[in-house]
Amino acid sequence: MNKITAAITAVGGYVPDYVLTNKELETLVDTTDEWIITRTGITERRILKGERKGTSELCVPVAQEICRKRGISPEEIDLLIVATVTPDMVFPATANIVTDKIGAKNAFGFDISAACSGFLYALDTGARFIESGRYKKVMVIGADKMSSIIDYTDRTTCIIFGDGGAGVLLEPNTEGLGVIDSILKSDGHGREYLHMKAGGSAQPASIESVTNREHYVYQEGKMVFKYAVANMADAAHDIMQRNNLTADDIAWLVPHQANKRIIDATASRMGLPEEKVMMNIQRYGNTTAGTLPLCLWDYEKQLKKGDNLVLAAFGGGFTWGASYLKWAYDPK
């Protein structure tokens, strides 16, 4: 009997209509379009507008597109995993809210919180459920409404982040296609440099925490950049070595879209030319758990069955890693 692997059989994505440009940010904080582009590569990002619209609003159209493209009913989904750090509520899980909204009556669901590495962690977790042989259709979505936790008076963070989400359907495969290997890492010491101070059980919401603006992302940019460049590039390089892959073997690098300089450093460490690197940071900014699947969504028509892909990410906490997968279908 051939080994069961978890293959991606469909991709869906969604970004909100509202476009927040660098020019508009110039009216909010002391920055310039040129400064933002030079340091990050971002020209615009999407923002989810509207009262009481949470991350599930980003996930629902993603799930619906995946079902439509694969030709399945939501009732066929066995499991839904949502990677996010901006859940609709502390509980229930956003995954459970999404299953209800799309009518996935037979699915159980849970969230994974690993910041910008969330989709990478969730993809590997979903793959294990498929490999067990008990589950046939596992949906994995990465999505974040980062505008809900960004201080638009803080130019160190507001220029970077945007809202959006995307996801994939995983199904059993016996051709050797799908998720082949992953290297996943974390280092809790990194919380010092990238975190949100209040809102958790250690520091619950209070009048003081709101007044002190402690419910927003805090980042020490230089330290995060330093760790991200080294660790994301190392993980991508290590996954290549462990699977005896050369730069010629790899069709695409799918990198977390946090900063163009970090992406360039990772590609350089892998020996990959720019034309093999997926890039959409200029249009969406950093959507945290949404970046990797949004790349797959944008580039889906360029992917061919058997293509070797390396996914790499680095996130707050710190979390980081890389996955090697073989694409399972040709463009339609």
Secondary structure by P-SEA (a helix, b strand, c coil): ccbbbbbbcccccccccccccaaaaaacccccaaaaaaccccccccccccccccaaaaaaaaaaaaaaaaccccccccbbbbbccccccccccaaaaaaaaaccccccccccccccaaaaaaaaaaaaaaaaccccbbbbbbbbccccccccccccccccccccccbbbbbbbcccccccbbbbbcccccccccccccccccccccaaaaaacccccccaaaaaaaaaacaaaaaaaaaaaaaccccccccccccccccaaaaaaaaaaacccccccccccccccccccccaaaaaaaaccccccbbbbbbbbcccccccbbbbbbbccccc
